[in-house]
Amino acid sequence: MKTLIIYTSQTGFTKRYAEWLAEKMSGDLLDLKDAQKKNMEFFENYDAICYGGWAMAGSIVKAKWFLEKATNWKNKRLAVFCVGGSPNDNPDVDVFLQNVITEEQRKYIKVFYCQGGFNYEKMKTPSRIAMKMFVSALKNKKDATEKEKVMAEKMASSYDISDIKYIEPIVMYLGENDMIEKNDIEVDAVSGATMSSEVIKAAVRDALRSDH
């Protein structure tokens, strides 16, 4: 199975996850700027394509290009992962993931979230100023909730909560077809009869999907 990981990164967290994914999947890694220069024939060589960007203002940065191209790749395994400063177990993450793609896109694209962090030193000036203003406003909010206070304190300086373990659900999903192929023919140990490949495929899919 041939896999392509495409990414865009500003402060390095998304790039780190993309590199982890490419290594784990033994896939190819491509910066979005380079991917945009490729013709459609180039992408036909891949069985699975995954795009990674960072979270900003309720969306995934520069995901529009991938989502538009993906309409031509419905025969492939497709995924999008987003990297943000919130922990994976933050309830807001689930709400975010529900809204970043449409119901139609959800039929052929799976979306994932990976906790990253903040790196003010590597942020572009406009982004850094905007974040500092947001944190300042949050700190000075008179009716701030406890959750908002904790968030403001955490976001006041750079931090890193990225972890390679968060790529595992993505790896499982992208590699599902590969695992199905490996289990395409299986002999029943009791009867000695060869099981139907369709039965096996359905069983493998159910087992894999129960994990994420």
C-alpha positions in Angstrom: 0.0 0.0 0.0 1.4 3.4 -1.1 0.7 6.3 1.2 1.2 10.1 0.8 1.3 12.5 3.7 0.8 16.2 2.7 1.2 18.9 5.3 1.5 22.6 6.0 3.1 23.9 9.2 4.0 27.2 10.7 5.6 26.5 14.0 6.6 22.8 13.5 4.0 20.8 15.4 2.1 19.7 12.3 5.3 18.9 10.4 6.4 16.7 13.3 3.2 14.7 13.2 3.4 14.4 9.4 7.0 13.1 9.7 5.9 10.6 12.3 3.1 9.4 10.1 5.2 9.1 7.0 7.8 7.1 8.9 5.3 4.8 10.5 3.4 4.2 7.2 6.7 4.0 5.2 5.0 6.6 3.1 6.1 9.7 1.1 6.1 13.2 2.7 5.2 16.3 0.8 4.9 20.0 1.8 1.6 21.5 0.6 3.5 24.0 -1.6 5.1 21.2 -3.4 1.9 19.1 -3.6 0.1 22.0 -5.3 2.6 21.9 -8.1 1.9 18.3 -8.9 -0.5 17.2 -11.6 -3.4 14.8 -10.9 -1.5 11.9 -12.5 1.1 12.1 -9.7 -1.5 11.3 -7.0 -2.9 8.3 -8.9 0.1 6.4 -7.7 -1.1 6.4 -4.1 -3.6 4.2 -2.3 -4.0 6.5 0.7 -3.6 10.3 1.0 -3.6 12.2 4.2 -3.5 16.0 4.7 -2.3 17.7 7.9 -2.8 21.3 8.9 -3.2 23.3 12.1 -6.4 24.5 13.8 -7.3 28.2 13.5 -10.6 30.0 14.0 -12.7 26.9 13.8 -11.1 25.5 10.6 -8.1 23.6 9.4 -5.6 25.9 7.7 -5.3 25.4 4.0 -7.5 22.3 4.0 -9.6 23.7 1.1 -7.1 22.5 -1.5 -7.2 19.0 -0.2 -10.9 18.8 0.2 -11.5 20.0 -3.4 -9.0 17.5 -4.8 -10.5 14.7 -2.7 -13.6 14.7 -4.8 -11.5 13.0 -7.4 -9.9 10.5 -5.0 -12.9 8.7 -3.5 -11.4 5.4 -4.6 -8.5 6.0 -2.2 -8.2 6.0 1.6 -8.5 9.7 2.6 -7.8 11.4 5.9 -7.2 14.8 7.4 -5.5 15.5 10.7 -5.5 18.7 12.6 -3.0 19.9 15.2 -3.9 22.3 17.9 -3.0 23.6 21.3 -5.9 21.9 23.2 -5.4 18.4 24.7 -7.1 15.6 22.8 -9.5 14.9 25.6 -10.9 18.5 25.5 -14.7 18.2 24.8 -14.4 21.1 22.4 -12.2 19.0 20.1 -15.1 16.7 19.3 -17.3 19.7 18.4 -14.5 21.1 16.3 -14.1 17.9 14.3 -17.8 17.7 13.7 -17.8 21.0 11.9 -14.6 21.1 9.9 -15.9 19.0 7.0 -19.4 18.5 5.5 -21.6 15.4 6.0 -21.0 14.6 2.3 -17.2 14.8 2.7 -17.4 12.7 5.9 -18.6 9.8 3.6 -15.1 9.4 2.2 -12.8 11.4 4.5 -12.0 10.7 8.1 -10.8 13.6 10.3 -8.5 13.3 13.3 -7.1 15.7 15.9 -3.5 15.6 17.4 -2.6 17.8 20.4 0.4 20.0 19.6 1.1 23.2 21.6 2.2 26.8 21.1 5.5 28.2 19.9 5.3 32.0 20.1 9.0 32.2 19.0 8.2 30.6 15.6 4.8 32.3 15.0 4.5 34.9 12.3 4.1 38.4 13.7 0.4 38.8 12.9 -0.4 35.4 14.5 1.7 36.1 17.5 0.0 39.5 18.1 -3.4 38.0 17.6 -2.8 35.3 20.1 -1.3 37.7 22.7 -4.4 39.9 22.3 -6.7 36.9 22.7 -4.9 35.7 25.9 -4.9 39.2 27.3 -8.6 39.6 26.7 -9.2 36.2 28.3 -7.2 37.1 31.4 -9.1 40.4 31.9 -12.5 38.9 31.3 -14.5 39.7 34.5 -16.8 36.7 34.3 -14.2 34.2 33.0 -15.0 30.6 33.8 -12.4 28.4 35.6 -11.8 26.6 32.3 -11.1 30.0 30.6 -8.7 31.0 33.4 -6.7 27.8 33.0 -6.6 28.2 29.2 -5.4 31.8 29.5 -2.6 30.8 31.9 -1.5 27.9 29.7 -1.5 30.0 26.5 0.5 32.8 28.0 3.7 31.2 27.0 5.0 28.5 24.6 4.4 24.8 25.5 4.6 21.4 23.8 2.2 18.5 24.5 2.7 16.6 21.2 3.0 12.9 21.5 3.6 10.2 18.8 0.8 8.0 20.3 -1.8 10.3 18.7 -0.9 9.1 15.2 -2.0 5.6 16.0 -5.7 6.0 15.1 -4.6 7.6 11.8 -2.2 4.8 11.0 -5.0 2.2 11.8 -7.4 4.0 9.5 -5.0 4.6 6.6 -3.8 1.0 6.7 -7.2 -0.6 7.0 -7.3 -1.6 3.3 -3.8 -3.1 3.6 -4.9 -5.2 6.6 -8.0 -6.4 4.7 -5.9 -7.5 1.8 -3.5 -9.4 4.1 -6.6 -11.2 5.5 -8.3 -11.7 2.2 -8.0 -15.5 2.3 -8.2 -17.4 5.6 -8.8 -21.0 6.3 -11.3 -22.0 9.0 -9.3 -24.1 11.5 -12.2 -26.3 12.4 -13.8 -27.1 9.1 -10.8 -26.6 6.9 -13.1 -24.6 4.5 -11.9 -21.3 2.9 -13.9 -18.4 4.2 -15.5 -16.0 1.8 -13.3 -13.0 1.2 -16.3 -10.7 1.6 -17.0 -12.1 5.1 -13.4 -11.7 6.1 -13.3 -8.1 4.8 -16.4 -7.2 6.7 -15.1 -8.7 9.9 -11.8 -6.9 9.6 -13.5 -3.6 8.9 -15.7 -4.0 12.0 -12.7 -4.9 14.2 -10.7 -1.9 13.0 -13.5 0.6 13.2 -14.3 -0.4 16.8 -10.9 1.1 17.8 -11.6 4.7 16.7 
